[in-house]
Amino acid sequence: MKLETERLILRPVTGDDAGGNYHEWLNDPEVVKYMEDRFYPADQESIKKYIETTANALDKYFFAVCLKASPQLYKIPIGAHIGNVLLGPIPKVHRYAEVSYTFHRSYWGNGYATEAVKAVVNFAFVHLDLERLNAGTSETNIPSQNVLKKAGFTREGAFRKFYWMPTGREDRVIWGQLKSEYHKV
Ligand SMILES: CC(C)(COP(=O)(O)OP(=O)(O)OC[C@H]1O[C@@H](n2cnc3c(N)ncnc32)[C@H](O)[C@@H]1OP(=O)(O)O)[C@@H](O)C(=O)NCCC(=O)NCCS
């Protein structure tokens, strides 16, 4: 499955993606700050195993977000793998899905995550005909909350003191979007 936006191509993550950029961002403490321990430190072999398990799961879509060619991006290699978006698991009967994402720090702040998440939301509602999307963020993860807001999600509540963080426990903020609310944001 391949999705295309103005600046990005979203294609399936493969074992070949385990090195390079992906390896770098999974070993960047700023990037993995809100992710589970099992991803850190991540060597290429464990990343490859994770990719294979996730990409082979029938109830998940694991997208590699890659840059298209652009004259403004002359310093950045065309096709660079800059982030991942995961859609799933998707329970067949209930027809909802989790959405999660991670991007290489060098590419933050350019609207790429928002653009990629919007494309995945469209895919989920229009092509997969899902009823609902879920996402969860740590309460201090403002960039991620901004991505969700801009991609049409609504804050629905919070699981209190859900995550352990070095600075103290944090709530998990729950975000959702319904098919009935979706209007190509
Ligand atoms: C969350 C994340 C995916 C956002 O990626 P991104 O490509 O920078 O996102 P966008 O450029 O679309 O920007 C989204 C918002 O992030 C904020 N942001 C981006 N870079 C930032 C930075 N360096 N510092 C503070 N805020 C920043 C901006 O406020 C922006 O919102 P705005 O345009 O309304 O101001 C990225 O920061 C990341 O990979 N973080 C680590 C992994 C993670 O937290 N994943 C989500 C788990 S729930």
The ligand as a Tripos MOL2 file, in Angstrom:
@<TRIPOS>MOLECULE
LIG
   48    50     1     0     0
SMALL
NO_CHARGES

@<TRIPOS>ATOM
      1 C1          5.6340   14.3670   17.5040 C.3       1 LIG1
      2 C2          6.4430   14.4140   16.2120 C.3       1 LIG1
      3 C3          6.1010   13.1900   15.3600 C.3       1 LIG1
      4 C4          6.1000   15.6950   15.4560 C.3       1 LIG1
      5 O1          6.8050   15.6770   14.2270 O.3       1 LIG1
      6 P1          6.9470   16.9880   13.3070 P.3       1 LIG1
      7 O2          7.2140   16.5380   11.9100 O.co2     1 LIG1
      8 O3          7.8790   17.9380   13.9180 O.co2     1 LIG1
      9 O4          5.4790   17.5670   13.4070 O.3       1 LIG1
     10 P2          4.9310   18.8400   12.6470 P.3       1 LIG1
     11 O5          6.0380   19.5880   11.9800 O.co2     1 LIG1
     12 O6          3.7860   18.3830   11.8440 O.co2     1 LIG1
     13 O7          4.5030   19.7800   13.8280 O.3       1 LIG1
     14 C5          3.5600   19.4590   14.7640 C.3       1 LIG1
     15 C6          3.7150   20.3930   15.9410 C.3       1 LIG1
     16 O8          4.8960   20.0380   16.6220 O.3       1 LIG1
     17 C7          5.4540   21.2030   17.2300 C.3       1 LIG1
     18 N1          6.9090   21.1090   17.1060 N.ar      1 LIG1
     19 C8          7.6050   20.6560   16.0710 C.ar      1 LIG1
     20 N2          8.9110   20.6900   16.3480 N.ar      1 LIG1
     21 C9          9.0350   21.1570   17.5910 C.ar      1 LIG1
     22 C10        10.1350   21.4100   18.4390 C.ar      1 LIG1
     23 N3         11.3740   21.1750   18.0490 N.pl3     1 LIG1
     24 N4          9.8720   21.8860   19.6670 N.ar      1 LIG1
     25 C11         8.6160   22.1210   20.0680 C.ar      1 LIG1
     26 N5          7.5250   21.9080   19.3150 N.ar      1 LIG1
     27 C12         7.7420   21.4420   18.0830 C.ar      1 LIG1
     28 C13         4.8880   22.3870   16.5870 C.3       1 LIG1
     29 O9          4.2410   23.0800   17.6320 O.3       1 LIG1
     30 C14         3.8730   21.8630   15.5910 C.3       1 LIG1
     31 O10         2.6440   22.4490   15.8090 O.3       1 LIG1
     32 P3          2.2960   23.8760   15.1390 P.3       1 LIG1
     33 O11         2.6180   23.7650   13.6840 O.co2     1 LIG1
     34 O12         0.8390   24.0040   15.4090 O.co2     1 LIG1
     35 O13         3.1340   24.8680   15.8280 O.co2     1 LIG1
     36 C15         7.9760   14.4230   16.4970 C.3       1 LIG1
     37 O14         8.2410   15.4680   17.3830 O.3       1 LIG1
     38 C16         8.4920   13.1260   17.0520 C.2       1 LIG1
     39 O15         8.8500   12.2090   16.3060 O.2       1 LIG1
     40 N6          8.5700   13.0250   18.3920 N.am      1 LIG1
     41 C17         9.1050   11.8430   19.0380 C.3       1 LIG1
     42 C18         8.1960   10.6360   18.9430 C.3       1 LIG1
     43 C19         6.8140   10.9310   19.4750 C.2       1 LIG1
     44 O16         6.6610   11.6380   20.4530 O.2       1 LIG1
     45 N7          5.8270   10.3390   18.8190 N.am      1 LIG1
     46 C20         4.4400   10.4710   19.2190 C.3       1 LIG1
     47 C21         4.1430    9.5470   20.3340 C.3       1 LIG1
     48 S1          2.4930    9.8480   20.8960 S.3       1 LIG1
@<TRIPOS>BOND
     1     1     2 1
     2     2     3 1
     3     2     4 1
     4     2    36 1
     5     4     5 1
     6     5     6 1
     7     6     7 2
     8     6     8 1
     9     6     9 1
    10     9    10 1
    11    10    11 2
    12    10    12 1
    13    10    13 1
    14    13    14 1
    15    14    15 1
    16    15    16 1
    17    15    30 1
    18    16    17 1
    19    17    18 1
    20    17    28 1
    21    18    19 ar
    22    18    27 ar
    23    19    20 ar
    24    20    21 ar
    25    21    22 ar
    26    21    27 ar
    27    22    23 1
    28    22    24 ar
    29    24    25 ar
    30    25    26 ar
    31    26    27 ar
    32    28    29 1
    33    28    30 1
    34    30    31 1
    35    31    32 1
    36    32    33 2
    37    32    34 1
    38    32    35 1
    39    36    37 1
    40    36    38 1
    41    38    39 2
    42    38    40 1
    43    40    41 1
    44    41    42 1
    45    42    43 1
    46    43    44 2
    47    43    45 1
    48    45    46 1
    49    46    47 1
    50    47    48 1
@<TRIPOS>SUBSTRUCTURE
     1 LIG1         1 GROUP 0 **** ****
